[in-house]
Amino acid sequence: MPLTAGNIGESYSVKKVGGLEETKRFLTNLGFTEGAEISIISRMAGNVIVNVRDARVAINEDMARKIMV
């Protein structure tokens, strides 16, 4: 399922990162790699805030849809 369908406070494992090559590279640089453990902190105005590799990252809804958990 896409990250946008996840519940706040739940932990997930990244299964796949999709999108164009530039998008994949951007998300990989933020720490969204296959097997990475992430947890959803909150959602605000279409943005998703997650913990990934001991860092808090905010991404927009379009980017979050490209991350399969």
Secondary structure in CASP SS format (residue, H / E / C, confidence):
PFRMAT SS
TARGET T0000
AUTHOR 0000-0000-0000
METHOD secondary structure of the structure
MODEL  1
M C 1.00
P E 1.00
L H 1.00
T H 1.00
A H 1.00
G C 1.00
N C 1.00
I C 1.00
G C 1.00
E C 1.00
S E 1.00
Y E 1.00
S E 1.00
V C 1.00
K C 1.00
K E 1.00
V E 1.00
G C 1.00
G C 1.00
L C 1.00
E H 1.00
E H 1.00
T H 1.00
K H 1.00
R H 1.00
F H 1.00
L H 1.00
T H 1.00
N H 1.00
L H 1.00
G C 1.00
F C 1.00
T C 1.00
E C 1.00
G C 1.00
A C 1.00
E E 1.00
I E 1.00
S E 1.00
I E 1.00
I E 1.00
S E 1.00
R E 1.00
M E 1.00
A C 1.00
G C 1.00
N E 1.00
V E 1.00
I E 1.00
V E 1.00
N E 1.00
V E 1.00
R C 1.00
D C 1.00
A E 1.00
R E 1.00
V E 1.00
A E 1.00
I E 1.00
N E 1.00
E H 1.00
D H 1.00
M H 1.00
A H 1.00
R H 1.00
K C 1.00
I E 1.00
M E 1.00
V C 1.00
END
